[in-house]
Structure formats: structure tokens, C-alpha cells
Amino acid sequence: MAGKSEPQPRNIHFDVIVADGFVLTEVAGVVDVIRTANRVFPKTQFSWRYRSRGGGPVACRAGATVETLKLDRNADADYVFVIGNADPDHPDMSLGRMVQDYTYRGAQVFLLAEAATRYIRDFGGQSGQHTTHWENSFILRERMEPLDARHALASQVGQVVTCAGMGSTIDVTLELIGRHMSSAAMMTVSDIFLHERVRDYASPQPYSGIKSTTTGDEKLDQCIKIMQANIEEPVAIHELVGTLGLSNRSLERKFKTFLGTTPNGFYREMRLTKANNLLLNTTMSIGEVGLACGFPNGFSGIYKSFFGVTPFAVRRRRRVPDHP
């Protein structure tokens, strides 16, 4: 009797809405992060499509053009990103009806920079609930237009998230994919982008000069850095706690509180995620990949027990195509 096939993970879909003159940094902060997540972690697949008010080709100020579908009031998506275009007065930034349509169907909508500014002006609601890029707040106040906004990277009110945009778009997108991947896999994506730490929504925008931690705990940050530096020859947990000046119980509590896992589980998954990236993106043999990630013995079995597929099957698949 044939064994039952494992259920396939659900595709997570993004709609990325752009207007003429869109900010290329913000588009890349969404699309490149989810594209990279697809090639790092085989369990969950993310897809995206570009949309605009009128459909067709839409260009950014940097000269790049994307082909878009026309906005559809019945379109389904899990997440929607509306990319600003440096002009909150632009008619394409007036998307209140679109926001309502998407949230009615259960999507979460992220409004970046100028899109957030326009939304705050049109539908701001209670004072100080939303955020936008600090420059937008400054410019509008210089124009004597009141704009009561927070200075956090992002702010969520119901299903609408207003965001500062620009480089922090990577943080917001990493947080999103972290809902569908493990912390270790998300950090691997972050590492590929050379993104030192994933800031949460409440983090202040950088101009304020306030520094926070990656995980919310400095000792945990230090532990993860040691793990990241010792993938090929893993450090025993008892050595880690000695270096950190913590007890085993204290370290376990920190991992459970901030990351929802154990130190050993996190470390193993970090190494397996690294292995997956090497399988997809290098010509190293499966044995060499195992050794490079601290699995001198039983690598294939450990990999399959975690990912549900063998390293050989993943190697055959190689890279996930760039487009959904």
C-alpha cells in the first residue's frame, strides 16, 4: 500500500502596488527578500505580482520598469504593499477604497512612506496611531500641514500597517516571512542581505540615534553571533553558557521567551538552513555540504527529518525561479 503524501504548504501571496515614480529601494525590499526566502527554505513558497491603478508598464525614477496588472477589487492576496513615489499628493497615493477592498477579504495592507502619509492625512483616525518616514512629517509641517505621526519604523492599526519605508522595508518584510518560516531561516535570509539585525515595528527611525538589540536581549544576541561564527564546527551548549556567563536554564529560558525554541534546536536549524542554501546555490557535493554545516555523519537523514525531503531531491531542483 502506497504511503500517504505529505500535504504541500500553502503558497503565501503578495500584491505589490506601484505608481509612476515608485521608490525602487522599497520594491526591492519586498520582492528581493521574498525571492531570497524562496531559495533558502523549501517548505514555504512565496509569490508576488505587481499591480497599478491602470495596469501596464510602470517606471520608477531610477529608470527601472515593471509590468503590472490593473488593480482588481476582487483580487486575493495575503499581504499587500503599496509603494510610495516621493509625492503624497499624487493621485495614485489615494487608495482608501483599495485598502478597504483588500482588508475586507482578509489581507494585511502595508503602506510605505508617501502612501502612509496620504493615508494618515485622509484616514488618520486617532492621534499618533500611525507612522511614516520622518522626512514626510518634516516636509508637511514645513508646509504648515498638520501630520500627527509616530517615529517608529511601522505601526499597525487593525489590518493596516503604516511604514517608514526606504531601508526599513527589509525589516518589515523579514518580519512578515518570519511568520511563515522559523527564526533561524529568517536570520539566514537576513544574513544573505548582510542585514545585521531585524528591527521590530516599534524600533525608532535611525535619525533619533537610539540603538536596540537584534532579539531584544543582549546575551541572546551574543549567543547567536557565536553560533553563526561556528557553523562548521558547532560549539557545545555547555561551552556557550560558560562563555556567556549564564546557566543552561537561563539560556534555555531566553531562547524560549524570545525565539520560541531551544538553544540546540535553534543551532541545528541554523546549520540546516545554511546547508539548504549551499545545496541550492553551490556545486558542493552533499557530503561536503554536510561537513561544512557541522554534520559529519547522518546529514541526509537529519535533513530529511527536518525539511521532509532529501538533500538529493533539493539538489535536483536547484534554484527556485525568480518569478512566480
Buried (B, 14 or more C-beta within 10 A) or exposed (E): EEEEEEEEEEEBBBBBBBBBBBBBBBBBBBBBBBBBBBBBBBBBBBBBBBBBBEBEEBBBEEEEEBEBBEBEEEBEBBBBBBBBBBBBEBEBBBBEEBBBBBBEEEBBBBBBBBBBBBBBBEEBEEEEBBBBBBBBBEBBEEEEEEBEBBBBBBBBEEBBBBBBBBBBBBBBBBBBBBEBBBBBBBBBBBBBEEBEBBBBBEBBBBEEEEEEBBBEBEBBBBBBEBBBEBBEEBBEBEEBBEEBEBEEEEBBEBBEEBBEBBBEBBBBBBBBBBBBBBBBEEEBEBEEBBBBBBBEEEBBEBBBEBBEBBBEBBBEEEEBEEEB
